[in-house]
Amino acid sequence: MFEFFKKQPLHINIIIGLLLGSVWAYLSIVFGWNDFTTNWIAPFGTIFINLLKLIAVPLVLFSIISGVSHLSDASSLGRMGAKTIGFYLITTVFAVTVGLVVVNVVKPGAFADDNQRIVNRLSYELWVEDTEGVDYVDDQRFLSDPKYADFMTDAMDKYQEDISDAAVAEKVNQANNKEKGGPLDFVVDMVPSNIFVSFNKNLMLQIIVFALFFGISLIAVPKDKVQGVISFVNGANEVFIKMVELVMKAAPFFVFALLSGVLAKMAQTEQELFEIFKSLGVYALVVTFGLAFMVFVIYPLILSSLISKKTELSFVQAYKYFMKGIRPAQLLAFSTSSSAATLPVTMECVHENLGVDEEISSFVLPIGATVNMDGTSLYQAVAVIFLAQFHFIDLAISDQLIIILTATLASIGSAAVPSAGLIMLIVVLQSVNLNPFWIAIIFPIDRILDMCRTVVNVTGDATVSTMVAQTEGKLHYKI
């Protein structure tokens, strides 16, 4: 059996690990092995994520310093930075737009029972009446209409249930604390006051700023005086890349442990597991379709056109080239739900498989793992419109434009960790005067969708790094 796995490519073994993890989770639920799975298997998944996070911070630090130190001048760094941020913003706006188009065409919120939607609408109006500084988003008024009087008891119960959820209240408080800051707080937070604190708290954006500052300073000093530092940085970078390779050899087992542990914790019975996948089915399908459209159509089309023009590959061959090259990172992103934890593998795939120069990948990808959240922004757009539809609310075009702007900015502020998008979703809901406590409605399936949108985030990072490398003449196709 071990010989069989040795002969398979890494991405095939990871897929096998994902499938076996799902099967094991189902069996552990059926036969009552959840405690065993949680206590003896799931910890290996935690170890896996810890190892990747352990490697991610020093790898980002040394790879950026190494990449910047090889630049001939600082002007090329500014040029690359402008292209990187520009491409990331374009793909994020596009992702939000795709989400809005799909959710408005399918209208998943309208699939719910009309009586339930009436109760939801009444609970929304009760919330508006009780909340200072919040206005109605449309001209409908169900509370004053006598034909809805029979729904009032259920509506009041639902309203109380919405605002009493402790877990959601905590996330609302976190989102409100973010909103209370000044307009330049995001910029202030980028600059570390103590780099060791930044390392300790995994503040990736601060680490990137420090690495860029260090690398630029390294260029400004005569080479004969800093050659030892450059050699150390390059050597350390190679060591951490080797650590990634070693960890990835055991990735299929770790992925099996991670997924089986996640599913076992989410459900205790077959019925609960079934409900997780059944609940909010149309909404989940709409989100998944939008994410899949980005992964399998938009990104590959962009790069396939680019690659086929620069090489002898046909469009189809170029498509396969990109998808095969990034697949290990996509599968790992699905299992970890973390762009940051997947970063070391994304860097390896982009450099080794796609042929992006290390100078580009070490600069573009860490920034992408921090600020580029295409999957998160698409999900936020779909979730907000779905929740509005679910509550009989029609959002105007102006409100949807606000969603595009807010979701784009919120995705930049999302941490590259599991479920951080939920907190930013609260900000988007509040931007169009909707009840932030509604995130409880989509809680049950958020973990699964989080896994899917992380795949989009990672694929978007790989796409932009390849585009930047192409424009800089530093893309070496491995065909």
C-alpha positions in Angstrom: 0.0 0.0 0.0 2.8 2.4 0.9 4.4 1.7 -2.5 1.1 2.7 -4.2 1.1 6.1 -2.4 4.8 6.7 -3.1 4.1 6.3 -6.8 1.2 8.9 -6.8 1.7 12.7 -7.3 1.3 14.7 -4.1 -2.0 16.2 -5.1 -3.5 12.8 -5.8 -2.5 11.6 -2.3 -4.0 14.8 -0.8 -7.3 14.1 -2.6 -7.2 10.5 -1.2 -6.6 12.0 2.3 -9.6 14.3 1.9 -11.8 11.5 0.8 -10.6 9.1 3.6 -11.1 11.9 6.1 -14.7 12.4 5.0 -15.4 8.6 5.1 -13.8 8.3 8.6 -15.8 11.2 9.9 -19.0 9.6 8.7 -18.0 6.2 10.2 -17.0 7.8 13.5 -20.4 9.5 13.7 -22.3 6.3 12.8 -20.4 4.1 15.2 -19.9 6.6 18.0 -16.1 7.1 17.5 -16.3 10.9 17.7 -14.5 11.1 21.0 -11.7 8.9 19.7 -11.5 11.0 16.5 -11.5 14.3 18.4 -8.9 13.1 21.0 -6.5 10.9 18.9 -6.8 11.9 15.3 -7.8 15.6 15.2 -4.7 16.8 17.1 -2.5 15.8 14.1 -4.5 18.2 12.0 -3.8 20.9 14.5 -0.1 20.0 14.5 -0.1 20.3 10.7 -1.6 23.8 10.8 0.9 24.8 13.6 3.8 23.5 11.5 2.7 25.5 8.5 2.2 28.6 10.5 5.6 28.1 12.2 7.2 28.0 8.8 5.1 30.8 7.2 6.3 33.7 9.3 10.1 33.2 8.9 9.6 32.1 5.3 7.8 35.4 4.5 10.4 37.4 6.3 13.5 35.8 4.6 11.9 35.3 1.2 10.9 39.0 0.9 14.3 40.2 2.2 16.0 37.9 -0.2 13.8 38.9 -3.1 14.2 42.7 -2.5 18.0 42.3 -2.0 18.3 40.9 -5.5 16.7 43.9 -7.1 18.9 46.3 -8.9 17.2 49.4 -7.5 14.3 50.4 -5.3 12.3 51.8 -8.2 11.5 48.3 -9.5 10.1 47.5 -6.1 7.7 50.4 -6.3 6.7 49.3 -9.8 6.0 45.8 -8.7 4.1 47.0 -5.6 1.8 49.2 -7.7 1.1 46.3 -10.1 0.5 43.9 -7.3 -2.0 46.1 -5.4 -3.6 47.1 -8.7 -4.1 43.5 -9.9 -5.4 42.4 -6.5 -8.0 45.2 -6.3 -9.2 44.4 -9.8 -9.7 40.7 -9.1 -11.4 41.5 -5.8 -13.9 43.9 -7.4 -14.5 41.3 -10.2 -15.1 38.6 -7.6 -17.7 40.7 -5.7 -19.4 41.6 -9.0 -19.6 37.9 -9.9 -21.1 37.1 -6.5 -23.8 39.9 -6.9 -24.7 38.8 -10.4 -25.1 35.1 -9.4 -27.1 35.8 -6.3 -29.4 38.3 -8.0 -30.1 35.9 -10.9 -30.8 32.8 -8.7 -32.3 34.6 -5.7 -31.6 31.8 -3.1 -33.3 33.7 -0.3 -36.6 33.6 -2.2 -36.6 29.7 -2.1 -37.6 29.8 1.6 -41.2 29.4 2.6 -43.1 32.8 2.3 -44.5 32.5 5.8 -41.0 32.2 7.2 -39.9 35.2 5.2 -42.8 37.2 6.5 -41.8 36.4 10.1 -38.2 37.3 9.2 -39.3 40.6 7.7 -41.3 41.5 10.8 -38.3 40.6 13.0 -36.1 42.9 10.9 -38.6 45.8 11.3 -38.7 45.2 15.1 -34.9 45.5 15.1 -35.0 48.7 13.1 -37.5 50.2 15.5 -35.4 49.2 18.5 -32.0 50.3 17.1 -30.9 53.9 17.2 -29.4 55.3 14.1 -30.7 52.6 11.7 -33.2 53.4 8.9 -35.3 51.1 6.7 -33.6 50.1 3.4 -36.9 50.0 1.4 -40.4 51.5 1.5 -42.2 48.3 2.8 -43.8 48.4 6.2 -45.1 45.0 7.4 -45.6 46.0 11.1 -48.3 48.5 10.2 -50.2 46.1 7.9 -53.1 44.3 9.7 -52.8 41.2 7.5 -49.5 40.3 9.1 -50.9 40.5 12.7 -51.0 36.7 13.0 -47.2 36.5 12.4 -46.3 38.9 15.2 -45.8 36.4 18.0 -43.4 34.3 15.9 -41.6 37.5 14.7 -41.0 38.7 18.3 -39.7 35.3 19.3 -37.3 35.3 16.3 -36.2 38.8 17.1 -35.3 37.9 20.7 -33.6 34.7 19.5 -31.5 36.7 17.0 -30.2 39.3 19.5 -29.6 36.8 22.3 -27.0 34.6 20.5 -23.8 35.1 22.7 -21.4 33.8 20.0 -22.8 36.2 17.4 -22.8 39.1 19.9 -19.1 38.6 20.5 -18.4 38.8 16.8 -20.6 41.9 16.5 -18.6 43.5 19.3 -15.3 42.7 17.5 -16.7 44.2 14.2 -17.9 47.4 16.1 -14.5 47.8 17.6 -13.0 47.7 14.1 -15.5 50.4 12.9 -14.7 52.8 15.8 -11.2 53.3 14.6 -10.0 56.3 12.6 -9.7 56.3 8.7 -5.9 55.8 8.9 -5.9 53.1 11.6 -5.3 50.5 8.9 -2.1 52.3 7.8 -1.0 52.8 11.4 -1.5 49.1 12.1 0.8 48.2 9.2 3.8 49.7 10.9 5.2 47.6 13.8 6.5 49.2 17.0 8.2 46.0 18.0 8.9 43.4 15.4 9.2 40.6 17.9 5.7 41.3 19.1 4.6 41.1 15.4 6.3 37.7 15.2 4.7 36.5 18.3 1.2 37.5 17.3 1.6 36.5 13.6 0.9 40.1 12.4 1.7 39.3 8.8 1.2 42.8 7.3 3.6 44.2 9.9 6.2 41.5 9.1 5.9 42.3 5.4 6.5 46.0 6.0 9.5 45.3 8.2 10.9 42.8 5.6 10.5 45.4 2.8 12.1 48.1 4.9 15.0 45.8 5.8 15.4 44.7 2.2 15.4 48.2 0.8 18.0 49.3 3.4 20.1 46.3 2.4 20.2 47.5 -1.2 21.2 51.0 -0.1 24.3 49.7 1.8 27.5 48.8 -0.3 27.4 45.0 -1.1 30.9 44.3 0.4 29.6 45.4 3.8 26.4 43.3 3.8 27.5 40.2 1.9 27.4 38.1 5.0 23.9 39.3 5.8 22.7 38.5 2.3 24.3 35.0 2.4 22.6 34.3 5.7 19.2 35.5 4.5 19.5 33.4 1.3 20.7 30.4 3.2 17.9 30.7 5.8 15.3 31.0 3.0 16.5 27.8 1.5 16.3 26.0 4.8 12.7 27.1 5.3 11.8 26.0 1.8 13.2 22.6 2.6 11.1 22.5 5.8 8.0 23.0 3.6 9.1 20.1 1.4 9.5 17.8 4.4 6.2 18.7 6.0 4.4 18.2 2.7 5.6 14.6 2.5 3.2 13.8 5.3 0.5 16.2 4.1 -2.0 13.4 3.0 -2.1 12.0 6.5 -2.3 15.4 8.1 -5.1 16.4 5.7 -7.0 13.2 6.6 -6.7 14.0 10.3 -7.7 17.6 9.8 -10.8 17.0 7.8 -12.0 14.0 9.9 -11.6 16.1 13.1 -13.5 19.1 11.7 -16.4 17.1 10.5 -16.5 15.0 13.8 -16.7 18.2 15.8 -19.5 19.7 13.6 -21.9 16.8 14.0 -22.7 14.1 16.6 -25.3 12.2 14.7 -26.0 11.2 11.1 -29.0 13.5 11.1 -26.8 16.5 12.2 -24.3 15.7 9.5 -27.0 15.5 6.9 -28.5 18.8 8.1 -25.2 20.5 7.8 -25.0 19.7 4.1 -28.8 20.1 3.5 -29.3 23.4 5.4 -29.3 26.5 3.3 -28.7 24.3 0.3 -29.5 26.8 -2.4 -27.4 29.5 -0.7 -24.5 27.2 -0.4 -24.8 26.1 -4.0 -24.9 29.7 -5.2 -21.7 30.6 -3.2 -20.0 27.4 -4.4 -20.9 28.1 -8.0 -19.6 31.6 -7.8 -16.3 30.4 -6.2 -16.0 27.6 -8.7 -16.5 30.1 -11.5 -13.6 32.1 -10.3 -11.3 29.1 -9.8 -12.1 27.1 -12.9 -13.1 29.8 -15.4 -11.9 33.4 -14.6 -8.4 32.8 -13.3 -7.4 30.1 -15.7 -8.9 32.0 -18.7 -6.8 35.1 -17.8 -3.6 33.0 -17.4 -4.3 30.6 -20.3 -4.6 33.5 -22.6 -1.4 35.0 -21.3 0.6 31.7 -21.4 -0.7 30.6 -24.9 0.4 33.9 -26.4 3.9 33.6 -24.9 4.6 29.9 -25.6 3.8 27.2 -28.1 1.2 25.7 -25.8 -2.4 25.7 -27.0 -5.1 27.4 -24.9 -6.2 24.0 -23.5 -2.6 23.0 -22.7 -2.0 26.3 -21.0 -5.2 25.8 -18.9 -4.0 22.4 -17.8 -0.5 23.8 -17.1 -1.8 26.4 -14.6 -4.4 24.2 -12.9 -2.0 21.3 -12.4 0.7 23.6 -11.1 -1.4 25.2 -8.4 -3.4 22.1 -7.5 -1.4 21.1 -4.3 -1.9 24.5 -2.9 -5.6 24.5 -3.7 -6.1 21.2 -2.0 -4.2 22.3 1.1 -6.1 25.6 1.2 -9.4 23.6 1.2 -8.3 21.4 4.1 -6.7 24.2 6.3 -9.1 27.1 5.5 -6.2 29.4 5.9 -4.3 31.4 3.3 -1.5 32.1 5.7 -1.0 28.4 6.6 -1.1 27.5 2.9 1.4 30.3 2.0 4.6 28.2 2.1 3.1 25.6 -0.3 1.6 28.3 -2.5 5.1 29.8 -2.9 6.6 26.5 -3.7 3.9 25.7 -6.4 4.1 29.1 -8.0 7.9 29.0 -8.1 8.6 25.4 -8.9 5.5 24.5 -11.0 4.5 27.7 -12.7 8.0 29.1 -13.2 7.5 32.4 -11.4 10.8 33.9 -10.4 11.4 33.7 -6.7 12.0 37.4 -6.5 8.4 37.9 -7.6 6.7 35.1 -5.7 8.4 36.0 -2.5 7.1 39.6 -2.8 3.6 39.2 -4.3 2.3 36.1 -2.5 2.8 37.2 1.1 1.0 40.4 0.3 -1.7 38.4 -1.3 -2.2 36.1 1.7 -2.7 39.2 3.7 -4.8 41.6 1.6 -6.2 39.6 -1.3 -9.4 37.7 -0.3 -11.3 37.3 -3.5 -13.2 34.3 -2.2 -14.1 36.1 1.0 -15.4 39.2 -0.8 -17.5 37.1 -3.2 -19.0 35.2 -0.3 -19.8 38.4 1.6 -21.6 39.8 -1.4 -23.7 36.6 -1.9 -24.4 36.3 1.9 -25.6 39.9 2.3 -28.0 39.7 -0.7 -29.2 36.2 0.4 -30.0 37.4 3.9 -31.8 40.5 2.5 -33.9 38.2 0.2 -34.5 35.8 3.1 -36.1 38.8 5.0 -38.2 40.1 2.2 -35.9 43.1 1.6 -35.1 44.5 -1.8 -31.8 46.2 -1.9 -31.4 49.0 -4.4 -28.6 49.3 -6.9 -27.0 52.0 -4.7 -27.0 49.6 -1.8 -25.4 46.9 -3.9 -22.7 49.4 -5.0 -22.0 50.1 -1.4 -21.7 46.3 -0.9 -19.1 46.1 -3.7 -17.0 48.9 -2.0 -17.4 47.7 1.5 -16.8 44.0 0.7 -13.6 45.0 -1.2 -12.3 47.0 1.7 -13.4 44.4 4.3 -11.7 41.6 2.4 -8.4 43.5 2.6 -8.9 43.8 6.4 -9.8 40.1 6.8 -7.2 38.0 8.7 -5.9 35.0 6.7 -7.3 32.6 9.2 -10.5 30.4 9.4 -13.8 32.2 9.6 -12.4 35.7 9.9 -14.7 36.6 7.0 -17.7 36.3 9.3 -16.5 39.3 11.4 -16.0 41.4 8.2 -19.4 40.2 7.0 -20.9 42.0 10.0 -19.3 45.2 8.8 -20.8 44.8 5.3 -24.3 44.1 6.7 -24.1 47.2 8.9 -23.0 49.3 5.9 -26.4 48.8 4.3 -28.5 48.9 7.6 -29.1 45.2 7.9 -29.1 43.3 11.2 -25.5 42.0 12.0 -27.0 39.2 14.1 -28.2 37.5 10.9 -24.8 35.9 10.5 -26.2 33.2 12.9 -28.4 32.0 10.0 -25.4 31.0 7.9 -23.2 29.8 10.9 -24.0 26.0 10.4 -22.3 25.8 6.9 -19.8 28.6 7.2 -16.9 26.2 8.0 -17.5 24.2 4.8 -17.8 27.4 2.6 -14.8 28.8 4.3 -12.8 25.9 3.0 -14.0 26.6 -0.5 -13.4 30.4 -0.5 -9.9 29.9 0.8 -9.2 27.9 -2.4 -10.3 31.0 -4.4 -8.1 33.3 -2.3 -5.0 31.1 -2.9 -5.7 30.7 -6.6 -6.1 34.5 -6.9 -2.8 35.0 -5.2 -1.1 32.6 -7.7 -2.8 34.3 -10.7 -1.7 37.8 -9.7 1.9 36.6 -9.0 2.0 35.0 -12.4 0.7 38.1 -14.1 3.2 40.4 -12.3 6.0 38.0 -13.2 4.9 38.0 -16.9 4.8 41.9 -17.0 8.3 42.0 -15.3 9.8 39.4 -17.8 10.4 37.0 -14.9 8.1 34.1 -15.8 10.0 31.0 -16.9 7.6 28.4 -18.2 8.4 24.9 -17.2 7.1 23.0 -20.2 
